[in-house]
Amino acid sequence: MTYLPVIFDFTKATDGVDIRIGRMQPDGDIKGVIQMAHGFGEGIEHYDALSEFFAERGFALVVHDQRGFGKLAKRKGVTPGYKYFLSDIKMVRNKISEWYPNKPVILYGFSMGGNIAINYLLKYGESDYVKLIIESPWFNIRKPLPKRKSIPVRIISFFSRTATTSTGPYTNSTRKDDGIHHNRISFRLLTEINNAGKYAVKNADKINLPTLFLYSTKDNVVSLTQILKYLDAVDDNVKSVEYHEEGHSLFRSAVSEQMLNEIAGFIKEDKTQSIVK
């Protein structure tokens, strides 16, 4: 299959680190932009097929390699701190304004990226986006660590930023042995992501953007309990769509056509035509 060409850029983050950004855009008029926050163990190259879907509807897809992940990650699963995930989203959003001035931007977070997208909005506000798409967010892992294991993890995370652990065999059938996917995560990052997930659930009612929230009752990676707790707290700005397919990555699963149809309808609504930033 032939995919859209990727336009790669390197941009300095707030702490001077080079962040790699990939842009995939349709020919002709661009209606808007999807800014993707990818999931754990992934990178830019894993969104080729999704970019085709958005391009057919006139949207460019912009994805950056999150720290500790992607093709060029030097220390897999290691970051200087969770807060840099959020500031990197801001930095990429500013670049989108340069590349696609006055175009509406939708923020899309998958898995770990769903956690990051929600916490970004809680920290920086919602004015840069017209809509939000959340898919299978990582608020906590499906089987939280028992106390006898979680306490040592917290102790290690306190003393070391670089000590890592394996998440074990992938439970997501979309794993590719391509030199990009990996299952390493630092004890500190694991702790910070779970803490950020708790914060997101606690503050679910503070997100006011029109939101499409997609999840499976048979997700084998993240906590369904925490997803339902989040949805219990939201208002009518959130449309949730529940699937019963086993797996985690819905747009790569047997329900991908149904899920993409939901997204297609969501991005066509009038509010995506408003001008921001």
N, C-alpha and C positions, 0 to 999 in steps of 0.2 A: 504494500500500500504506500502511496506517495503522500507525504504530509506537507503541511505548510512549512516554508523555510522559517527558521528561527533567527531573529535579529538579536545578537548578544551584545550586552553592554556591561561594563564594570563601573561601579559607582562607589565612592568613598562613604562609608557609614560615619556616624557621629564620633566613633572612636578611631577612625582612620583605617578600618578594615575594608578591603575590597569585597564588595558584594556583587555576585554575578546575577544579571537579570536577563530573562529571555522574553522577547516579544514575538507573538504570532498574530498576524493581522490579515484581514480580507483585502482583496483588490477593490479599488473604488472607494465609495463613501463609507466612512466608519461611523456607525450610529452611537457607539459607546464602548466602554472598556470593562472587562472583567479582571479584577485584580485577585489573583489566586494566592492563598496561603496554603502551601502543600502539607501533606501529612508526614508522620514519622518515617524515616528511612528512605525518603523519596528525593526527587530533584526535578529540575526543569524538564528534562528529557521524557519524563513520564506523563506529560500532558499533551503530547502531540495529537492524539485522537480527539481529546476534548476540545482542542483549539479548532479543529475542523468543524465541530458542531457549532461553536460560537461564530466562527467566520461565516458560515452559511446564513447566519442571522444578522450579519453586519457588525459583529462585535470583535474587537481585538482582545486577546488573552495575554496578560502580563504575569509572569511567574518569576520569583527570585529563589535562588538556593538559600534556604534558611541555614543559619550557622550550625556547623556540625553535620550538615547533610549536603547532598548533591555531589556532582562529579568531581569537584575540586577540593572537597573537604579534607583538610590535613589531619585533624584529630576527630575521628568519627564519634558523633554523639556528645561532643564537648563544646560548650559555649562559655563566654565570660559571665553570663547571667541571663535569666529569662527576660529581663527588661529590654535587652538588645533585640529580641524578637520583635517587640512592639515598636521600638524606634526605627528598626529597619523597614517595617511596614510603612511608617510615616515617610521615610526617605524615598521609598519606591513610589509612594503616592505623589510626592512632589515631582518626581521624574515623569510620571504619567501626565501631569499638568503641562510639562514642557513638550512632551511628544504628541499629546492629544488635547490641545487647549480647548476648554469649554465643552468637553464631551462628558456626559454622565458616566459615573464609575460605580460599579457594583462590586462589593467585597464578597469573596467566596472563600470559606474556610473548610477544609476537609480534615477530620480527625484531629491530630495535634494542631493543625492550622485552624480548626474551628475554635478550639480553646484560645488560640492567639488572637483570632479575629474579634471575638467577643471581648476579650480583655483589652484589646486596642481601643475599641469603641468606648469602653468604660473609662479608660484613662484619657484619651485624646478627644472624645466627642464624636459626633456623627455627621458633622457638616460637610465632610469631604466625599460622602457617599449618598447615593439615592436609594440603595437597597442592600440587603444582606442575604446571602445563601449560606446555610450551615448544613454540612453533611457528616453524619456519624461522628459527632464531636467527642474528643477525649476529655471528659471531666474527671474521670478516674478509669483505671483499668477494670476489665470485666471481673477479675478475681483479685480484689485488693489484698495487699500483703497482710498476713497476720501480724499482730504486735511484736511477736518474737523476731520477726524479720524486718518489720518497718523501723523499729528502733535502731538496729545496727545501720540500716540505710541512712537514716537521719544523722547518725554520728559520723559516718564516713563522709557524707555530703557537707557536714560542717567544717571538717578539717581539710578536705580535698575537692578542688574544682575539676580535676582531670581524671580521677579514678572512675573507671567505667565498668559496666556489667553488660551481659548479653540479655536480651529479652527472651532468649530461647528460640526454638523453632518458630518460624513465621506461622501465625494462625490465619494470615490473609493469603488466599490462593493466588493473588496477583503478583506475588514475589517474582522478581526477575534476577537471574544470576548474571547481571550485566556490569558489575563493577561499581554500580551506583547505589543500589539498594543495600542497606545494611541493618543490623539489629543491635548496634551498640548505643548505649546511653550512659551518661555520667550519673552517678548517684545524686549529685546536686541537681542536675537538670530534671531527673525523675521526680525528685522532691518538689522542685519549684513548679513543674507542670501540674502536679497533683494539687498543690496549694492554689495555683491559679484557677484550676478547675472548680475547686470549692468556692472560690471568690466569684467566679462567673455564675454558678448556680445560685448563690446567695443574693446576687444582684441582677437576676434575670429580668426583673420588672423595670429595670432602668434602660433597657434597650428599646428604643422607640421606632427604629427604622422598619419599613415593610420588610418582613423576613419570611423566607421559605426555609423550613427546617425539615430535613430528610433523615430518616433513620430506620433501622431494622430491629424488630423484636428478637431476632436471632443473631445479633451482632456477636461475633466471637472474639472481639478485641477490647471494646470499651464497655463501660457500665451502663446498662439499660436503666437501672434504678436511678442513676444520677440524671440521665437524659429526661426521664419522666418527671423527676423532681423539678428540673429546669422548666419543662413545659407547663407544669402545674402553676408556675408563678408568672407566666407571661400573659400579655394582654391580647386583644384581637388584632394587633399588628403582625402577629405571627401565624402563618399557615403551616401546620405540621402535617407531614405525609408519612404514614407508617407502612413499612413493608414487612414481609415475613420470610424474606430470603436469607438463608444462612450466608454469613460473610460480613465484611466490613466496608469494602469499597463498592458502593452501589453502582457507580457509573461504569464499573468494570464487571458487573455481575449479570445474572439472568434477568434482573429487573431494570437494566440500564435504559431500555427504550421507554418504559413507563416513566422512569425518573427524569430522563431528558425531556420528555414531553411536558412534565410539570415545570421544569426550568424554562422551557421555551415559552410557555404561557405566562410565566412569572415575569420574564424580562421584556415581554411585549407590552405590558401594561403601561399606561400613559406616563406614570411618574418617572420612568427611565428616560423620558425626553426632556426633563428639566435640566437646566444648566447649573453646574456647580463648579466652584473654584476655577 
